[in-house]
């Protein structure tokens, strides 16, 4: 069965959106104050530091990625390029929109309080369906993300058989990739939400039959060994992903 030799999943470093998400809010705040589009939110200074720490570790490893693919969202692309620069990896960073974060549509930038106040019918619909299947108007459900990642996984198997492939993405796509690779259910994957550290590594090795086996999950040792703070903030638009 055609599969890559390894698949490395890396969440982007801390972004300025993560910082805004964790900032103190006024009582009753309905929206986050973020000027950029979600796809244009950059890394924070700490996010660049996290990516450099991971890259320095990667540059010391005997086996390095042979293919690098990143979400086209700025924070993920910056993470991928910073890691490669710090590791002295000359591989081109390919951008693939299938790795983008889940789109929230009309819920974008709303706090959960804001959703309840401004879109009460949508809040009730989400509570009834649950966030795995709820698709906000103009946005995606977690199931929609799974559909595009099934396509991406097929492309990787077909185009990069036997290679070590590094994917730099976001929390929900990485959790959904785990959902696909480990054949998790809705409850199991949703239970992981909000726990994936920035710039952490989840790595799968494929056996002779093409079955993936997780070597490490949410691994942050390169940051810890360099004394770089580890963060695990959810993505900035806080109507639940």
C-alpha atoms as one frame of an Amber mdcrd trajectory, in Angstrom:
protein
   0.000   0.000   0.000   1.437   3.372  -1.043   2.124   5.609   1.960   4.851
   8.026   3.055   7.536   6.606   5.338   6.639   9.137   8.027   4.143  11.965
   8.476   5.130  14.820  10.792   2.278  17.067  12.004   3.355  20.396  13.524
   1.034  23.033  14.896   2.125  26.606  14.150   3.882  28.632  16.835   2.001
  31.001  19.091   0.214  33.603  16.969  -0.884  37.123  17.744  -4.406  35.739
  17.575  -3.577  33.268  20.342  -2.337  36.199  22.426  -5.567  38.123  21.787
  -7.575  35.045  22.738  -5.855  34.876  26.126  -5.976  38.618  26.859  -8.325
  39.764  29.666 -11.784  40.600  28.384 -14.329  43.093  29.585 -17.516  41.641
  30.985 -19.980  40.986  28.200 -17.394  41.356  25.410 -18.924  40.061  22.193
 -16.033  40.298  19.708 -12.251  40.059  19.698 -10.281  43.073  18.547  -8.203
  41.541  15.733  -7.751  43.651  12.614  -6.384  40.968  10.270  -8.294  38.298
   8.432  -7.787  34.902  10.079  -5.483  33.908   7.221  -3.310  37.005   7.766
  -2.717  36.683  11.536   1.085  36.434  12.046   3.179  34.698  14.660   3.935
  36.497  17.902   7.554  37.083  18.894   7.278  33.996  21.102   5.855  32.033
  18.163   8.979  32.779  16.106  11.125  31.781  19.091   9.235  28.480  19.376
   9.722  27.748  15.667  13.442  28.521  15.851  13.834  26.211  18.876  12.116
  23.374  17.044  14.204  24.052  13.950  17.477  23.953  15.871  16.524  20.542
  17.249  15.458  19.326  13.818  18.759  20.407  12.293  20.595  18.027  14.642
  18.559  14.955  13.636  19.901  12.273  11.307  16.505  11.935   9.594  14.841
  15.126   8.425  11.705  15.812   6.398  12.061  15.365   2.650   8.808  17.174
   1.836   7.465  20.250   3.655   3.839  21.338   3.206   2.156  24.171   5.121
  -1.218  25.801   5.445  -1.259  29.049   3.432  -2.356  30.958   6.551   0.456
  33.329   7.477   1.178  31.940  10.954   1.619  28.407   9.583   3.739  29.492
   6.613   5.954  31.596   8.913   6.360  28.604  11.235   7.345  26.273   8.403
   9.855  28.707   6.883  11.370  29.587  10.285  11.789  25.896  11.175  13.446
  25.143   7.833  15.765  28.152   8.122  16.834  27.231  11.668  17.350  23.589
  10.646  19.208  24.537   7.431  16.658  22.535   5.418  16.673  23.632   1.803
  13.441  21.876   0.818  10.834  24.135  -0.731   7.837  24.927   1.517   4.736
  23.962  -0.452   1.436  25.625   0.497  -1.791  23.630   0.419  -5.151  25.194
   1.267  -6.467  21.840   2.516  -4.324  22.389   5.633  -6.037  25.689   6.537
  -7.798  26.086   9.884 -11.497  25.388  10.169 -13.516  28.314   8.812 -16.083
  29.762  11.238 -18.169  31.791   8.782 -20.596  34.107  10.599 -19.090  33.121
  13.968 -15.661  34.519  13.074 -14.196  36.719  15.862 -17.281  36.334  18.069
 -16.828  35.196  21.639 -19.252  32.511  22.744 -21.134  35.240  24.622 -21.264
  37.203  21.368 -22.740  34.239  19.517 -25.423  33.812  22.160 -26.309  37.522
  22.055 -26.086  38.203  18.309 -26.988  34.802  16.854 -29.137  33.038  19.448
 -30.741  30.672  16.917 -27.293  29.588  15.711 -26.137  29.102  19.309 -29.080
  26.800  19.968 -28.455  24.896  16.740 -24.807  24.350  17.679 -25.765  23.158
  21.149 -28.191  20.678  19.614 -25.814  19.319  16.929 -22.510  19.606  18.793
 -19.431  21.215  17.259 -18.338  18.115  15.331 -21.322  18.295  12.968 -22.388
  21.937  13.348 -21.684  23.972  10.200 -22.117  27.717  10.818 -23.389  29.723
   7.830 -20.416  30.427   5.571 -18.184  28.120   7.603 -17.230  24.492   8.115
 -17.994  21.664  10.492 -15.215  19.413  11.769 -16.589  16.818   9.323 -15.978
  19.233   6.435 -12.351  19.540   7.552 -12.121  15.726   7.583 -13.293  15.564
   3.963 -10.546  17.879   2.700  -7.911  16.124   4.795  -8.916  12.730   3.387
  -8.157  14.249  -0.022  -4.814  15.595   1.213  -3.822  12.256   2.697  -4.581
  10.520  -0.617  -2.440  13.101  -2.453   0.479  12.595  -0.066   0.306   8.811
  -0.395   0.245   9.064  -4.188   2.882  11.786  -4.654   5.316  11.156  -1.779
   5.427   7.402  -1.293   8.253   6.312   0.996   9.238   9.872   1.976   9.245
  11.765   5.256   6.563  14.450   4.955   6.206  17.396   7.356   2.833  19.164
   7.514   2.581  22.502   9.338  -0.996  23.334  10.176  -3.472  24.304  12.907
  -5.134  22.683  15.891  -8.332  21.387  14.298  -6.719  19.969  11.112  -4.092
  18.171  13.200  -6.733  16.721  15.517  -8.787  15.660  12.514  -5.726  14.013
  10.966  -5.385  12.055  14.199  -9.088  11.201  13.890  -8.387   9.752  10.426
  -5.075   8.044  11.156  -6.096   6.494  14.470  -9.751   5.852  13.531 -11.039
   7.853  16.492 -14.679   8.659  17.135 -16.410  12.012  17.660 -16.144  11.920
  21.454 -12.462  10.982  21.432 -11.319  13.687  19.037 -13.418  16.442  20.630
 -11.912  15.512  23.988  -8.511  16.599  22.645  -9.633  20.121  21.676  -7.700
  22.932  23.334  -4.821  20.712  24.444  -2.419  20.768  21.466   0.657  22.909
  22.227   1.990  25.425  19.741   4.933  24.133  17.701   4.396  20.594  18.988
   5.162  17.485  16.949   2.826  14.552  16.326   4.605  11.976  14.165   3.426
   8.794  12.461   5.575   6.021  11.019   4.009   3.642   8.491   4.682  -0.090
   8.636   5.108  -2.445   5.660   1.320  -2.847   5.370   0.802   0.917   5.310
  -0.597   1.191   8.844   0.339   4.367  10.746   1.790   4.198  14.249   2.152
   7.300  16.422   5.740   7.746  17.661   5.083  10.991  19.553   1.937  13.066
  20.149   1.937  16.770  21.011   5.673  16.558  21.754   7.405  19.787  22.843
  10.781  18.600  24.142  12.819  20.839  21.770  11.130  23.938  23.233  11.499
  22.759  26.828  15.193  21.923  26.406  15.844  25.446  25.056  13.865  27.062
  27.871  11.266  28.416  25.437   7.791  28.818  26.976   5.242  26.220  25.857
   1.768  27.527  24.998  -1.404  25.716  24.061  -3.924  28.486  23.469  -6.922
  27.696  21.249  -7.213  29.587  17.982  -8.261  33.216  18.274 -11.896  33.285
  17.085 -13.397  31.890  20.269 -16.820  30.863  19.179 -15.916  27.210  19.713
 -13.934  25.720  16.839
